[in-house]
Amino acid sequence: MAERLAGLRRRAELALAERVGAVRVLWRRSMQLRVVLSTVAMSTVVVLVLGLVLQTQIADRLLEGKEQAALVQADISRGNLERDLARVDPDRDGTQATLDEALDGLTSSGSGSDRDAGAFEAVLVAGTEAIGTPGATGSSGSVTDPSSGPAGVVPPQLRAPVLKGFLATKYVTVTRTGRPDVPAYVVGQPVRTAGRNLQLYLIFPLTAEQRTLALIQSTLALAGLALLGLLAGISSIVTRQVVRPVRQAADVAERFADGHLDERMPVYGDDEVARLAESYNEMAASIQQQIHQLEEFGALQRRFTSDVSHELRTPLTTVRMAAEVLHAQAEDRKDTDRIAHRSAQLLVDELDRFESLLGDLLEISRLDAGVAELAVERVDVRDVVRRAAETVRHLVDETATPLLLDLAEPAAAEVDPRRVERILRNLLANAIDHGESRPVEVRVAADEHAVAVVVRDHGIGLKPGEAGLVFNRFWRADPSRQRRSGGTGLGLAISLEDARLQGGWLQAWGETDHGAVFRLTLPRTAGDLLRTSPLPLIPVSAAPAEAEPGIHEAAGTTGTALPPPETGEFAVVVPEELPDPSSGTPEDAR
């Protein structure tokens, strides 16, 4: 039962959190909602303050008028009683009947509706003690002094100054059995007779004033609610007139950013919004013109590169034929004419590099033009890695670099093997060039959705910020550094485009003097969307153990060169979602 209640509480908390999150999102995204709610909130404060001030002023005026009318009525009543009781001695017998008769005449003459003070009750007391004090009441609590009227509602605090001959007033709440409590205004004053003075108290109920004040309160509340509704509607309409063009501008800007360069804002009138629309349209037209110019320039540049590359192939073929003839002749006379042999060898090597550069330029032209084609096959990526390693064997032998291959895990995927091999060949040549003859590690891993290949060297590494530049065309970390592979400066740029063409990622990471890591991630099924990679990009260990130069396959279970994943050679934490690595600088590479 407790677990069920806890589950219900968690679901309620989650539902509440979702609602709160939705409200927060709506609050952040809707300027109109913020303006309307802010206007209503501030208007509510103003209406409340104004209502309280008006209610207080009206109540004060009602009570002030009631007090003045009550004092006038009390003075008239006192004069009438003094005239009727001028010859009455309160200390003689029969005083009670006289008081009752005089009070009846007073209340009947003062109960007319034409009186400003309204209806009232009168109390006439002939005693000399304050009501409620010892000696003034009997054992039953009733008043023992001669009195007429409801003397029990007169508070003792009011009778004390009246006994001293002063006029006194007080607001009280009249409580009677079987009746609701009624607020009242009591006026007390002495009345002269033939003997000692009497005390006259007039009780003016405030029921009418209370009803008037309640009516005023309800009227103010309804008027305040109506005013708030009108203010909310007015602010919504006014805000909409401002927000609507802004929303239109945002929609037009989004479509413009998506490539619809002909999108423009409608212009109405000559106000500030119209001027904003005109300025935006002028800016959009200028950007569109510049984009078209850049597109034309890019197309011209690609066509120029392609044409030049094609045109250079014919003279290159002729020069290569002549160079091969010279090289063959120099080979025959290499013992007698070493200078000619060396010159012929340099000529052949540079022609090979020139031909490679032309090939890369043609490939870049096809990729830029969007006419590159994929030849997708289902292959084991480990076989592609082995072929790529064999193509750089001459570099491995020349530099005495240990090339360690961890290919223990099967990694079948639908890829273009030619392009994948070209990517790996460029990554391996790059790692050997910058590896300082230290071990270069290659590791392959796969999961349900992707296959990854990591190439790591332990050479000079990359400076901060260079991980985002290594894929730029013709960019070199150290232009003065001699390259053994004779690269054209386009290898990594072509590799990045090859990875993108297959829906994959090519990412880089590096630290100065700690080597560099390149990770190629490809979907196992062509066309799938990548979200994670089976291998991490950032390593957590130093260089592996010493290894013999050459190409070696080091199984992950042996631990000789590439320890298995659980040993921590690479961080095995895979993030839930990786950003778009198209720029070559993913989040985990920074």
Helices and strands as residue ranges (DSSP letters): H 2-29, H 31-84, H 95-110, E 121-125, E 147-148, G 151-153, H 156-163, E 168-174, E 182-191, E 198-205, H 207-257, H 272-332, H 338-369, E 377-380, H 381-391, H 393-399, E 402-406, E 412-415, H 417-434, E 440-446, E 450-456, G 466-468, H 491-501, E 505-510, E 516-523, E 550-553, G 565-567, G 581-583, G 587-589
